Amino acid sequence: VFKNKNYLFKILQYISISTFYRLPHHVVTVSEGVKEDLISKGAKRSRIKTIYNPLPLLEEGEFKKIEKSTEITKWINSKDKKIISIG
């Protein structure tokens, strides 16, 4: 998406990601691709956890049910504060 943006945009994007993604203790991504993109822009690998969508689409367009991830369950049940950003 951002490959065709101008040089100034890319510099500002890198600065904002490398600055603001150092602040949280943990960052959750939806895929390895998003994780690697954030790392390439300065986010710390050790603070990033990938949690995949629990209901992946099949080729036919139907949802396949899978077991809940124990990692997600532990995270939801923990008493830690959580900030979720979608979009």
PAKENU-90233 format. One record per residue: residue in one letter; x, y, z of N, C-alpha, C, CB in turn; residue number from 1. Coordinates in steps of 0.1 Angstrom, whole numbers, plus 5000, padded with zeros to 4 digits. Each point is the difference from the previous one (the first is absolute). Glycine has a CB too. Example, Ala and Ser with C-alpha at 12.3 -4.5 7.8 and 13.67 -1.06 7.14 Angstrom:
<nodes>
{res A	n.x 5132	n.y 4943	n.z 5078	ca.x 4991	ca.y 5012	ca.z 5000	c.x 5009	c.y 5012	c.z 5000	cb.x 4981	cb.y 4988	cb.z 5012	n 1}
{res S	n.x 5015	n.y 5023	n.z 4981	ca.x 5009	ca.y 5011	ca.z 5000	c.x 4992	c.y 5011	c.z 5008	cb.x 5012	cb.y 4994	cb.z 4978	n 2}
</nodes>
This chain:
<nodes>
{res V	n.x 5008	n.y 4988	n.z 5000	ca.x 4992	ca.y 5012	ca.z 5000	c.x 5009	c.y 5012	c.z 5000	cb.x 4982	cb.y 4988	cb.z 5012	n 1}
{res F	n.x 5028	n.y 5012	n.z 4996	ca.x 5009	ca.y 5012	ca.z 5002	c.x 5012	c.y 5001	c.z 4990	cb.x 4992	cb.y 5001	cb.z 5024	n 2}
{res K	n.x 5009	n.y 4989	n.z 4968	ca.x 5012	ca.y 4999	ca.z 4991	c.x 5001	c.y 5012	c.z 4990	cb.x 4999	cb.y 4975	cb.z 5002	n 3}
{res N	n.x 4989	n.y 5030	n.z 4994	ca.x 5000	ca.y 5011	ca.z 4990	c.x 5000	c.y 5014	c.z 5007	cb.x 4989	cb.y 4984	cb.z 4984	n 4}
{res K	n.x 5012	n.y 5017	n.z 5029	ca.x 4999	ca.y 5013	ca.z 5007	c.x 5014	c.y 5007	c.z 4998	cb.x 4983	cb.y 4991	cb.z 5017	n 5}
{res N	n.x 5016	n.y 5022	n.z 4984	ca.x 5012	ca.y 5008	ca.z 4998	c.x 5010	c.y 4998	c.z 5012	cb.x 4987	cb.y 5017	cb.z 4987	n 6}
{res Y	n.x 5025	n.y 4988	n.z 5011	ca.x 5011	ca.y 4998	ca.z 5010	c.x 4997	c.y 5006	c.z 5013	cb.x 5016	cb.y 5001	cb.z 4981	n 7}
{res L	n.x 4978	n.y 5011	n.z 5020	ca.x 4997	ca.y 5007	ca.z 5012	c.x 4990	c.y 4991	c.z 5008	cb.x 5004	cb.y 5023	cb.z 4990	n 8}
{res F	n.x 4986	n.y 4971	n.z 5004	ca.x 4990	ca.y 4992	ca.z 5006	c.x 5007	c.y 4988	c.z 5007	cb.x 4982	cb.y 5007	cb.z 4983	n 9}
{res K	n.x 5027	n.y 4987	n.z 5009	ca.x 5007	ca.y 4988	ca.z 5005	c.x 5009	c.y 5003	c.z 5012	cb.x 5000	cb.y 4991	cb.z 4977	n 10}
{res I	n.x 5007	n.y 5021	n.z 5023	ca.x 5008	ca.y 5004	ca.z 5011	c.x 4991	c.y 5002	c.z 5013	cb.x 5017	cb.y 5011	cb.z 4984	n 11}
{res L	n.x 4972	n.y 4996	n.z 5014	ca.x 4991	ca.y 5003	ca.z 5011	c.x 4994	c.y 4987	c.z 5006	cb.x 4995	cb.y 5023	cb.z 4990	n 12}
{res Q	n.x 5001	n.y 4968	n.z 5001	ca.x 4995	ca.y 4987	ca.z 5004	c.x 5010	c.y 4993	c.z 5008	cb.x 4986	cb.y 4999	cb.z 4980	n 13}
{res Y	n.x 5027	n.y 5000	n.z 5016	ca.x 5010	ca.y 4993	ca.z 5007	c.x 5002	c.y 5006	c.z 5014	cb.x 5011	cb.y 4994	cb.z 4978	n 14}
{res I	n.x 4990	n.y 5019	n.z 5022	ca.x 5002	ca.y 5007	ca.z 5013	c.x 4989	c.y 4997	c.z 5010	cb.x 5013	cb.y 5019	cb.z 4988	n 15}
{res S	n.x 4974	n.y 4982	n.z 5007	ca.x 4989	ca.y 4998	ca.z 5009	c.x 5000	c.y 4986	c.z 5005	cb.x 4987	cb.y 5018	cb.z 4988	n 16}
{res I	n.x 5015	n.y 4972	n.z 5003	ca.x 5000	ca.y 4986	ca.z 5004	c.x 5011	c.y 4997	c.z 5010	cb.x 4989	cb.y 4994	cb.z 4978	n 17}
{res S	n.x 5023	n.y 5010	n.z 5018	ca.x 5012	ca.y 4997	ca.z 5009	c.x 4999	c.y 5008	c.z 5014	cb.x 5014	cb.y 4996	cb.z 4979	n 18}
{res T	n.x 4978	n.y 5015	n.z 5021	ca.x 4999	ca.y 5007	ca.z 5013	c.x 4988	c.y 4994	c.z 5008	cb.x 5009	cb.y 5021	cb.z 4989	n 19}
{res F	n.x 4979	n.y 4978	n.z 5005	ca.x 4989	ca.y 4996	ca.z 5008	c.x 4999	c.y 4985	c.z 5003	cb.x 4988	cb.y 5019	cb.z 4990	n 20}
{res Y	n.x 5018	n.y 4973	n.z 5002	ca.x 5000	ca.y 4985	ca.z 5002	c.x 5010	c.y 4996	c.z 5010	cb.x 4992	cb.y 4997	cb.z 4977	n 21}
{res R	n.x 5016	n.y 5012	n.z 5028	ca.x 5009	ca.y 4998	ca.z 5011	c.x 4993	c.y 5001	c.z 5014	cb.x 5020	cb.y 5008	cb.z 4986	n 22}
{res L	n.x 4969	n.y 4999	n.z 5014	ca.x 4994	ca.y 5004	ca.z 5013	c.x 4992	c.y 4988	c.z 5006	cb.x 4998	cb.y 5023	cb.z 4991	n 23}
{res P	n.x 4994	n.y 4969	n.z 5002	ca.x 4992	ca.y 4990	ca.z 5006	c.x 5009	c.y 4988	c.z 5004	cb.x 4980	cb.y 5007	cb.z 4987	n 24}
{res H	n.x 5016	n.y 4985	n.z 5023	ca.x 5007	ca.y 4988	ca.z 5004	c.x 4998	c.y 4989	c.z 4990	cb.x 4997	cb.y 5007	cb.z 5024	n 25}
{res H	n.x 4991	n.y 4993	n.z 4970	ca.x 4997	ca.y 4989	ca.z 4990	c.x 4992	c.y 5006	c.z 4988	cb.x 5000	cb.y 4983	cb.z 5019	n 26}
{res V	n.x 5003	n.y 5012	n.z 4970	ca.x 4992	ca.y 5004	ca.z 4988	c.x 4995	c.y 4987	c.z 4994	cb.x 5014	cb.y 5021	cb.z 4995	n 27}
{res V	n.x 4973	n.y 4978	n.z 5001	ca.x 4995	ca.y 4989	ca.z 4994	c.x 4997	c.y 5002	c.z 4985	cb.x 4989	cb.y 4994	cb.z 5022	n 28}
{res T	n.x 5016	n.y 4997	n.z 4970	ca.x 4998	ca.y 5001	ca.z 4985	c.x 4991	c.y 4989	c.z 4996	cb.x 5022	cb.y 5011	cb.z 4996	n 29}
{res V	n.x 4972	n.y 4990	n.z 4992	ca.x 4991	ca.y 4990	ca.z 4994	c.x 5007	c.y 4990	c.z 4991	cb.x 4981	cb.y 5017	cb.z 5002	n 30}
{res S	n.x 5031	n.y 4986	n.z 4994	ca.x 5007	ca.y 4991	ca.z 4991	c.x 5015	c.y 5002	c.z 5002	cb.x 4981	cb.y 5000	cb.z 4984	n 31}
{res E	n.x 5027	n.y 4991	n.z 5011	ca.x 5015	ca.y 5001	ca.z 5000	c.x 5004	c.y 5012	c.z 4991	cb.x 5002	cb.y 4975	cb.z 5004	n 32}
{res G	n.x 4990	n.y 5027	n.z 4985	ca.x 5004	ca.y 5011	ca.z 4991	c.x 4999	c.y 5013	c.z 5007	cb.x 4991	cb.y 4987	cb.z 4981	n 33}
{res V	n.x 4998	n.y 5016	n.z 5027	ca.x 4999	ca.y 5012	ca.z 5007	c.x 5011	c.y 5001	c.z 5010	cb.x 4975	cb.y 5000	cb.z 4997	n 34}
{res K	n.x 5028	n.y 4989	n.z 5010	ca.x 5011	ca.y 5000	ca.z 5010	c.x 5013	c.y 5004	c.z 4994	cb.x 4988	cb.y 4982	cb.z 5012	n 35}
{res E	n.x 5016	n.y 5012	n.z 4977	ca.x 5012	ca.y 5003	ca.z 4993	c.x 5001	c.y 5014	c.z 4995	cb.x 5002	cb.y 4976	cb.z 4993	n 36}
{res D	n.x 4986	n.y 5029	n.z 5002	ca.x 5000	ca.y 5014	ca.z 4996	c.x 5003	c.y 5010	c.z 5011	cb.x 4983	cb.y 4993	cb.z 4982	n 37}
{res L	n.x 5011	n.y 5004	n.z 5030	ca.x 5002	ca.y 5009	ca.z 5011	c.x 5015	c.y 4999	c.z 5005	cb.x 4976	cb.y 4997	cb.z 5007	n 38}
{res I	n.x 5030	n.y 4991	n.z 4993	ca.x 5014	ca.y 4998	ca.z 5003	c.x 5009	c.y 5007	c.z 4991	cb.x 4994	cb.y 4978	cb.z 5010	n 39}
{res S	n.x 5003	n.y 5022	n.z 4977	ca.x 5008	ca.y 5007	ca.z 4990	c.x 4999	c.y 5015	c.z 5002	cb.x 4997	cb.y 4981	cb.z 4984	n 40}
{res K	n.x 4993	n.y 5024	n.z 5023	ca.x 4999	ca.y 5014	ca.z 5002	c.x 5004	c.y 5004	c.z 5014	cb.x 4982	cb.y 5000	cb.z 4983	n 41}
{res G	n.x 5024	n.y 4991	n.z 5024	ca.x 5006	ca.y 5004	ca.z 5013	c.x 4993	c.y 4995	c.z 5013	cb.x 5007	cb.y 5019	cb.z 4988	n 42}
{res A	n.x 4982	n.y 4973	n.z 5010	ca.x 4994	ca.y 4994	ca.z 5012	c.x 5009	c.y 4989	c.z 5005	cb.x 4977	cb.y 5006	cb.z 4992	n 43}
{res K	n.x 5022	n.y 4991	n.z 5021	ca.x 5009	ca.y 4989	ca.z 5006	c.x 4993	c.y 4987	c.z 4999	cb.x 5009	cb.y 5016	cb.z 5016	n 44}
{res R	n.x 4998	n.y 4974	n.z 4978	ca.x 4995	ca.y 4987	ca.z 4997	c.x 4995	c.y 4993	c.z 5013	cb.x 5016	cb.y 4998	cb.z 4981	n 45}
{res S	n.x 4991	n.y 5004	n.z 5030	ca.x 4997	ca.y 4993	ca.z 5013	c.x 4987	c.y 5005	c.z 5006	cb.x 5024	cb.y 4998	cb.z 5004	n 46}
{res R	n.x 4971	n.y 5013	n.z 4991	ca.x 4987	ca.y 5005	ca.z 5006	c.x 4988	c.y 4997	c.z 4991	cb.x 5013	cb.y 5018	cb.z 5011	n 47}
{res I	n.x 4989	n.y 4975	n.z 4978	ca.x 4989	ca.y 4998	ca.z 4991	c.x 4996	c.y 4985	c.z 5000	cb.x 5009	cb.y 5018	cb.z 4985	n 48}
{res K	n.x 4978	n.y 4980	n.z 5016	ca.x 4994	ca.y 4987	ca.z 5000	c.x 4989	c.y 5000	c.z 4989	cb.x 5004	cb.y 4997	cb.z 5025	n 49}
{res T	n.x 4997	n.y 4992	n.z 4967	ca.x 4990	ca.y 4998	ca.z 4990	c.x 4989	c.y 4991	c.z 5005	cb.x 5017	cb.y 5004	cb.z 4982	n 50}
{res I	n.x 4970	n.y 5001	n.z 5017	ca.x 4989	ca.y 4992	ca.z 5003	c.x 4991	c.y 5000	c.z 4987	cb.x 5001	cb.y 5006	cb.z 5026	n 51}
{res Y	n.x 4998	n.y 4982	n.z 4969	ca.x 4992	ca.y 4999	ca.z 4987	c.x 4985	c.y 5000	c.z 5002	cb.x 5019	cb.y 4987	cb.z 4991	n 52}
{res N	n.x 4974	n.y 5016	n.z 4999	ca.x 4985	ca.y 5000	ca.z 5001	c.x 4996	c.y 4986	c.z 5003	cb.x 4998	cb.y 5019	cb.z 4983	n 53}
{res P	n.x 4993	n.y 4979	n.z 5027	ca.x 4996	ca.y 4986	ca.z 5003	c.x 4990	c.y 4994	c.z 4991	cb.x 5004	cb.y 5006	cb.z 5023	n 54}
{res L	n.x 4991	n.y 5002	n.z 4967	ca.x 4990	ca.y 4995	ca.z 4991	c.x 5005	c.y 5003	c.z 4985	cb.x 4981	cb.y 5003	cb.z 5017	n 55}
{res P	n.x 5029	n.y 4989	n.z 4978	ca.x 5004	ca.y 5003	ca.z 4987	c.x 4990	c.y 4997	c.z 4989	cb.x 5023	cb.y 4996	cb.z 5008	n 56}
{res L	n.x 4977	n.y 5012	n.z 4981	ca.x 4991	ca.y 4997	ca.z 4989	c.x 5005	c.y 4988	c.z 4992	cb.x 4993	cb.y 5024	cb.z 4999	n 57}
{res L	n.x 4998	n.y 4968	n.z 4997	ca.x 5004	ca.y 4989	ca.z 4991	c.x 4999	c.y 5005	c.z 4985	cb.x 4992	cb.y 4982	cb.z 5017	n 58}
{res E	n.x 5013	n.y 5010	n.z 4974	ca.x 4999	ca.y 5005	ca.z 4986	c.x 4985	c.y 5001	c.z 4995	cb.x 5022	cb.y 4989	cb.z 4996	n 59}
{res E	n.x 4969	n.y 5003	n.z 5009	ca.x 4986	ca.y 5000	ca.z 4997	c.x 4993	c.y 5012	c.z 5006	cb.x 5000	cb.y 4976	cb.z 4997	n 60}
{res G	n.x 5007	n.y 5032	n.z 5012	ca.x 4994	ca.y 5011	ca.z 5006	c.x 4993	c.y 4997	c.z 5013	cb.x 4998	cb.y 5010	cb.z 4978	n 61}
{res E	n.x 5004	n.y 4978	n.z 5027	ca.x 4993	ca.y 4996	ca.z 5013	c.x 5010	c.y 5001	c.z 5011	cb.x 4984	cb.y 4985	cb.z 4988	n 62}
{res F	n.x 5011	n.y 5017	n.z 5024	ca.x 5009	ca.y 5000	ca.z 5011	c.x 5003	c.y 4986	c.z 5006	cb.x 4992	cb.y 5023	cb.z 5005	n 63}
{res K	n.x 5020	n.y 4975	n.z 4999	ca.x 5004	ca.y 4987	ca.z 5006	c.x 5002	c.y 5003	c.z 5015	cb.x 5011	cb.y 4991	cb.z 4978	n 64}
{res K	n.x 4983	n.y 5001	n.z 5030	ca.x 5001	ca.y 5002	ca.z 5015	c.x 5013	c.y 4993	c.z 5004	cb.x 4975	cb.y 5001	cb.z 5004	n 65}
{res I	n.x 5033	n.y 5006	n.z 5005	ca.x 5012	ca.y 4994	ca.z 5005	c.x 5000	c.y 5002	c.z 5015	cb.x 5013	cb.y 5004	cb.z 4979	n 66}
{res E	n.x 4995	n.y 4989	n.z 5028	ca.x 5000	ca.y 5001	ca.z 5015	c.x 5006	c.y 5014	c.z 5004	cb.x 5002	cb.y 4975	cb.z 5002	n 67}
{res K	n.x 4993	n.y 5030	n.z 5009	ca.x 5005	ca.y 5013	ca.z 5005	c.x 5015	c.y 4998	c.z 5004	cb.x 4977	cb.y 5007	cb.z 5008	n 68}
{res S	n.x 5030	n.y 5003	n.z 4988	ca.x 5015	ca.y 5000	ca.z 5004	c.x 5002	c.y 5001	c.z 5015	cb.x 5005	cb.y 5010	cb.z 4977	n 69}
{res T	n.x 5003	n.y 4982	n.z 5029	ca.x 5003	ca.y 5001	ca.z 5014	c.x 5007	c.y 5014	c.z 5003	cb.x 5002	cb.y 4975	cb.z 5002	n 70}
{res E	n.x 5006	n.y 5030	n.z 4988	ca.x 5006	ca.y 5012	ca.z 5002	c.x 4990	c.y 5012	c.z 5001	cb.x 5020	cb.y 4991	cb.z 4987	n 71}
{res I	n.x 4970	n.y 5008	n.z 5005	ca.x 4989	ca.y 5011	ca.z 5000	c.x 4993	c.y 4998	c.z 5013	cb.x 4998	cb.y 5000	cb.z 4975	n 72}
{res T	n.x 4998	n.y 4988	n.z 5029	ca.x 4993	ca.y 4998	ca.z 5013	c.x 5007	c.y 5005	c.z 5012	cb.x 4989	cb.y 4980	cb.z 4989	n 73}
{res K	n.x 5024	n.y 5017	n.z 5011	ca.x 5009	ca.y 5005	ca.z 5011	c.x 5000	c.y 5016	c.z 5000	cb.x 5014	cb.y 4979	cb.z 5000	n 74}
{res W	n.x 4987	n.y 5027	n.z 4989	ca.x 5001	ca.y 5014	ca.z 4999	c.x 4987	c.y 5006	c.z 5004	cb.x 5016	cb.y 4998	cb.z 4981	n 75}
{res I	n.x 4972	n.y 4997	n.z 5014	ca.x 4987	ca.y 5005	ca.z 5004	c.x 4998	c.y 4999	c.z 5015	cb.x 4991	cb.y 4994	cb.z 4977	n 76}
{res N	n.x 5013	n.y 4995	n.z 5029	ca.x 4997	ca.y 4998	ca.z 5014	c.x 5010	c.y 5006	c.z 5009	cb.x 4990	cb.y 4979	cb.z 4994	n 77}
{res S	n.x 5021	n.y 5027	n.z 5001	ca.x 5009	ca.y 5007	ca.z 5009	c.x 4995	c.y 5013	c.z 5005	cb.x 5019	cb.y 4989	cb.z 4987	n 78}
{res K	n.x 4986	n.y 5015	n.z 5024	ca.x 4995	ca.y 5013	ca.z 5006	c.x 5008	c.y 5012	c.z 4995	cb.x 4994	cb.y 4987	cb.z 5020	n 79}
{res D	n.x 5015	n.y 5011	n.z 4970	ca.x 5007	ca.y 5011	ca.z 4994	c.x 4990	c.y 5009	c.z 4993	cb.x 5021	cb.y 4986	cb.z 4998	n 80}
{res K	n.x 4983	n.y 5027	n.z 5001	ca.x 4992	ca.y 5009	ca.z 4992	c.x 5003	c.y 4997	c.z 4985	cb.x 5001	cb.y 5018	cb.z 5018	n 81}
{res K	n.x 4988	n.y 4984	n.z 4974	ca.x 5001	ca.y 4996	ca.z 4986	c.x 4996	c.y 5012	c.z 4992	cb.x 4995	cb.y 4976	cb.z 5005	n 82}
{res I	n.x 5012	n.y 5027	n.z 4984	ca.x 4996	ca.y 5010	ca.z 4990	c.x 4999	c.y 4993	c.z 4987	cb.x 5011	cb.y 5019	cb.z 5013	n 83}
{res I	n.x 4978	n.y 4982	n.z 4981	ca.x 4998	ca.y 4994	ca.z 4987	c.x 4997	c.y 5010	c.z 4989	cb.x 4991	cb.y 4979	cb.z 5012	n 84}
{res S	n.x 5016	n.y 5020	n.z 4977	ca.x 4997	ca.y 5010	ca.z 4989	c.x 4997	c.y 4991	c.z 4988	cb.x 5016	cb.y 5018	cb.z 5009	n 85}
{res I	n.x 4973	n.y 4986	n.z 4984	ca.x 4996	ca.y 4993	ca.z 4988	c.x 4998	c.y 5010	c.z 4989	cb.x 4988	cb.y 4982	cb.z 5014	n 86}
{res G	n.x 5017	n.y 5015	n.z 4975	ca.x 4998	ca.y 5009	ca.z 4988	c.x 5012	c.y 5002	c.z 4992	cb.x 4983	cb.y 5010	cb.z 5013	n 87}
</nodes>
